[in-house]
Amino acid sequence: MSSVSAAGGRRIGPMVLAVILVIIAILAIVAGVIYLTKTSESLPSYLPGRRHGNTGHDTLRAVGSFVVAAIALIGAGIAMRTGRKSTVPRA
């Protein structure tokens, strides 16, 4: 459907989607590591989950972040796979 393609025979749309999903995955991994290493009281202000008086780590939020990262990486892989130019001619 799209006639816009990169030099290697790939369409640009799925490639852009894959890059965006990889960036989301990296950010989710960073957030997960922060949730595991910082206590709930000392979380940065840009991350939700700050609770006054809580000295524990937010393991559930960390696991959620890692799940989001895994889903984003799977989505990026699917986008890259579907972005390949087909070798079968269409009728």
Buried (B, 14 or more C-beta within 10 A) or exposed (E): EEEEBEEEEBBEBBBEBBEBBBEBBEBBBEBBEBBBEBBBEEBEEEBEBBEEEEEEBBEEBBEBBBEBBEBBBEBBEBBBEEBEEEEEEEE
